[in-house]
Amino acid sequence: MSKTWRPATQLVHGGTLRSQYGETSEAIYLTQGFVYDTSEAAEARFKGETEGFIYARYGSPTNDMFEKRMCALEGAEEARSTASGMAAVTAAILCQVKAGDHIVAARALFGSCRWVVETLAPKYGIECTLVDGRNLENWEKAIRPNTKVFFLESPTNPTLEVVDIAGVAKLANQIGAKVVVDNVFATPIFQKPLELGAHIVVYSATKHIDGQGRSLGGVILSDKQWVDENLQDYYRHTGPAMSPFTAWTLLKGIETLPLRVKQQTQNAAKIADFLAEQGKVAKVIYPGRKDHPQADIIAKQMTGGSTLVCFELKGGKDAAFALQNALEIVKISNNLGDSKSLITHPATTTHKNLTDEARAELGISPGTVRLSAGIEDTDDLIEDFAQALAKVSA
């Protein structure tokens, strides 16, 4: 594998392992275990003296190809694939903390991510502080002597706030803490957290990496030392492993990732501009627009906008529901990053478990809607929104 290959080439050829049959498409190794020529060979494999696979919960050739391809794209030394994005988030955080440690997390998180740090971690004696991640001073003020992990999404779900990753990483390095970044909304095409100073990156591969609504998956990426010293034993013994069939599906999805993300982003940008001109829309938040509140940070750390658009309808929940119900091409779903355009109402779905006050803090109102743009024809999508908005009461 050439290190000089550009991303689009890496995503088609990176990490490929071929069997003796010379297959074109990657093979699916559906096996739980592996056999050894001799007892001595098995002993050496378990001791780590020879390379090879031991048990599918630890890894398989198909998973290894997916992990290597993700490393090539992300610029990471090591990766571990997981059964879901939330398995990746949970493992990346809990593998490196213990009772008495402290996590600082941005308050603008996907509902399940917030539950992990705000509800689950304290059950095991791990303290957590949620901050408004947009302001670096808030991160600095939250630091305690026992702070070990900073956790954030950028852009955030669903209001597309942006966190200064390099600034947070600088603070973390001063105290020896680690920064974990959920990079799903930016995708590895538009943002490289490791290059900005983050230590660990996580993805829900269910989203753009698969991109076609077929499978659940996640991945954790970092340097080899962190994986060996923190993640590896946790991963082996708690069992969040991805199935080889899922890894194969994701390998097929990742080949077209740049093409899909480019078209999705173009669609999202044009829809955002269209919505911003509509009288029934109170506001539009999109990382590619100059009126984004943190456009200066976006210019520093992202090379493209996003496939997501957040907007608020003046008529509240009734207007949001009326719009969603009237759309013909765009489908109602809580998923995102799909080839199909999807729309959801966060207050009643992904963030329904938050209190009204917590949602208000995050800027999630009853009229807030999140669009994940697909790869359909741009004009068809805009016409779909136009006809749907016409059915929304002023």
SVG drawing of the C-alpha trace seen along z (x, -y; Angstrom):
<svg xmlns="http://www.w3.org/2000/svg" viewBox="-52 -36 60 65">
<polyline fill="none" stroke="black" stroke-width="0.4" points="0.0,0.0 1.4,-3.3 1.5,-6.1 1.4,-8.6 -2.0,-7.6 -4.6,-10.3 -7.8,-9.7 -10.1,-8.5 -7.6,-5.9 -6.9,-4.8 -10.6,-4.3 -10.8,-1.8 -7.5,0.0 -6.1,-0.7 -5.5,2.2 -6.7,4.9 -5.7,8.5 -6.2,11.1 -6.4,14.8 -4.7,17.3 -7.6,17.0 -6.9,13.4 -10.4,12.2 -11.3,8.7 -13.6,7.7 -12.5,8.2 -13.3,11.6 -15.6,12.1 -14.1,14.3 -17.1,15.7 -15.3,17.7 -15.2,17.4 -11.7,18.9 -8.5,19.8 -6.4,23.0 -2.7,23.5 -0.2,25.9 1.3,26.8 0.8,26.4 3.9,24.3 2.5,22.0 -0.7,21.5 1.4,20.7 3.5,18.2 0.4,16.5 -1.2,16.1 2.1,14.7 2.2,12.2 5.5,13.5 4.0,14.1 1.4,12.1 -2.0,13.5 -5.6,13.8 -6.8,15.7 -10.5,15.2 -13.1,13.1 -13.9,11.1 -10.4,9.8 -10.2,9.3 -10.5,10.9 -9.0,10.4 -12.1,8.6 -12.2,6.3 -8.5,5.7 -8.9,4.5 -11.6,2.0 -9.5,0.8 -6.4,0.3 -8.5,-1.6 -9.9,-3.9 -6.4,-4.5 -5.2,-5.5 -8.0,-8.0 -7.8,-9.4 -4.0,-9.4 -4.1,-7.2 -1.7,-4.4 -4.3,-2.0 -8.1,-1.4 -10.6,1.0 -14.0,1.6 -17.1,1.9 -20.6,3.1 -22.1,-0.4 -21.2,-4.0 -22.2,-4.0 -20.0,-1.0 -17.1,-3.1 -18.0,-6.1 -18.4,-4.1 -15.3,-2.0 -13.1,-5.0 -14.2,-6.8 -14.5,-4.1 -11.3,-2.2 -9.2,-5.0 -10.9,-6.2 -11.5,-4.7 -13.4,-5.6 -12.3,-9.0 -11.4,-10.3 -13.2,-13.3 -14.6,-13.8 -15.2,-17.2 -17.7,-17.0 -19.4,-19.5 -23.1,-19.7 -24.1,-19.6 -24.0,-15.8 -26.1,-13.2 -28.6,-12.0 -26.9,-8.6 -23.4,-10.1 -24.6,-12.5 -26.2,-9.6 -22.8,-7.8 -21.0,-10.7 -23.8,-12.2 -25.6,-9.0 -23.5,-5.9 -20.1,-7.1 -21.1,-8.5 -22.6,-5.1 -19.0,-3.8 -17.6,-6.8 -16.4,-8.7 -17.2,-12.4 -18.5,-14.5 -18.9,-18.2 -20.8,-19.4 -19.8,-22.7 -20.8,-25.0 -18.1,-23.8 -18.1,-26.9 -16.1,-28.9 -12.5,-27.7 -12.7,-29.4 -15.5,-27.0 -13.2,-24.0 -10.4,-25.6 -12.6,-26.5 -14.0,-22.9 -10.5,-21.4 -9.9,-19.6 -6.8,-17.8 -8.5,-14.5 -9.5,-15.5 -8.5,-12.7 -10.7,-13.0 -12.3,-15.8 -15.1,-14.6 -16.8,-16.5 -18.7,-16.5 -17.9,-19.1 -20.1,-20.0 -22.7,-19.0 -25.9,-17.1 -28.3,-18.6 -27.6,-22.4 -24.2,-22.2 -22.3,-24.2 -18.5,-24.0 -15.8,-23.4 -12.2,-24.7 -10.6,-21.3 -7.0,-22.6 -7.8,-24.9 -9.3,-22.1 -6.3,-19.8 -3.9,-22.4 -5.6,-22.6 -5.7,-18.8 -2.0,-18.5 -1.2,-20.9 -2.7,-18.5 -2.0,-15.2 -5.6,-14.5 -6.9,-13.0 -9.3,-14.5 -11.9,-12.2 -13.7,-13.7 -16.9,-12.3 -16.2,-13.4 -19.4,-12.0 -21.0,-15.2 -17.8,-16.6 -16.9,-13.2 -13.2,-12.3 -13.4,-14.0 -13.8,-17.5 -12.1,-17.4 -9.0,-15.6 -9.2,-15.8 -5.8,-14.0 -4.1,-16.7 -5.7,-19.3 -4.3,-17.8 -7.0,-15.4 -5.8,-12.0 -8.8,-9.7 -11.4,-9.9 -14.6,-7.9 -17.2,-7.4 -20.6,-5.9 -19.8,-4.0 -23.6,-3.5 -23.7,-7.0 -21.7,-8.3 -19.2,-5.4 -21.9,-2.9 -24.1,-5.7 -26.8,-3.4 -28.8,-2.4 -27.6,1.2 -25.6,1.8 -24.6,0.6 -20.9,0.1 -18.4,-2.1 -14.6,-2.7 -12.1,-4.1 -8.8,-5.5 -5.7,-6.7 -2.0,-6.0 -0.7,-2.5 0.5,-3.2 -2.9,-4.5 -4.6,-1.5 -2.2,1.0 -2.2,-0.5 -5.9,-1.5 -8.2,-0.1 -6.9,3.3 -7.7,5.2 -11.1,3.5 -11.9,4.4 -10.9,8.0 -12.7,8.7 -15.9,6.7 -16.7,7.7 -17.9,4.7 -16.5,6.2 -17.9,5.7 -19.0,8.7 -16.9,9.6 -20.0,9.3 -20.6,5.7 -16.9,4.9 -17.2,6.1 -20.4,4.0 -18.5,1.0 -15.6,1.7 -18.0,1.5 -19.5,-1.7 -16.2,-3.5 -15.2,-3.2 -17.8,-5.8 -17.5,-8.0 -15.9,-11.0 -18.4,-10.9 -21.4,-10.7 -20.2,-13.3 -19.4,-15.8 -22.9,-15.5 -24.6,-15.5 -22.7,-18.6 -23.6,-20.4 -27.2,-19.5 -27.2,-20.6 -25.6,-24.0 -28.2,-24.8 -31.1,-23.7 -29.7,-25.8 -29.6,-28.8 -33.1,-28.2 -34.5,-27.7 -32.8,-30.9 -35.0,-32.9 -38.3,-31.4 -40.6,-33.5 -41.8,-30.5 -38.2,-29.6 -37.0,-31.5 -33.3,-30.6 -30.9,-28.3 -27.7,-26.9 -25.2,-25.5 -21.4,-25.3 -20.9,-26.3 -22.7,-29.6 -21.0,-32.9 -23.6,-33.6 -22.8,-30.6 -21.9,-32.0 -18.5,-30.3 -17.5,-30.7 -14.0,-31.7 -13.4,-28.4 -14.9,-26.4 -12.5,-28.1 -9.6,-27.0 -10.5,-23.3 -12.9,-22.2 -12.3,-21.9 -15.9,-21.7 -19.4,-22.4 -21.6,-19.5 -24.2,-17.1 -26.4,-18.3 -28.7,-21.4 -30.4,-22.6 -33.3,-25.0 -36.2,-26.3 -39.7,-26.8 -41.7,-29.8 -44.7,-27.7 -43.1,-25.4 -43.8,-21.7 -47.0,-21.9 -45.2,-23.5 -42.2,-21.1 -44.6,-18.1 -46.6,-19.6 -43.4,-20.1 -42.1,-16.7 -45.4,-15.0 -45.7,-16.9 -42.3,-16.0 -42.4,-13.4 -38.7,-12.7 -37.2,-13.4 -38.0,-10.7 -38.6,-11.0 -35.9,-9.1 -33.6,-9.6 -30.6,-8.3 -28.2,-10.5 -25.4,-10.4 -27.6,-8.2 -27.7,-8.4 -31.4,-9.2 -32.3,-12.6 -33.7,-12.2 -35.3,-14.6 -36.0,-14.4 -37.5,-16.4 -34.9,-16.3 -37.1,-17.4 -39.3,-14.3 -36.7,-11.8 -33.0,-11.9 -33.1,-14.4 -36.5,-13.6 -35.0,-12.4 -33.5,-15.7 -35.4,-18.2 -37.0,-21.2 -34.4,-23.3 -31.5,-21.2 -32.9,-21.3 -33.3,-25.1 -29.7,-25.4 -28.7,-23.5 -30.9,-25.7 -33.3,-22.8 -36.8,-24.4 -40.1,-22.8 -39.6,-24.1 -36.1,-22.8 -35.6,-20.3 -32.5,-18.4 -32.0,-17.6 -29.5,-15.0 -29.1,-15.7 -28.8,-12.7 -27.5,-12.4 -30.8,-13.0 -31.1,-15.7 -30.7,-19.1 -33.6,-20.7 -35.9,-17.9 -35.1,-18.3 -35.6,-22.1 -38.9,-21.6 -39.9,-19.1 -39.2,-21.6 -41.1,-24.3 -44.2,-22.3 -44.0,-21.1 -43.5,-24.6 -46.6,-25.7 -48.7,-23.3 -47.3,-24.7 -49.6,-27.2 -48.0,-30.7"/>
</svg>
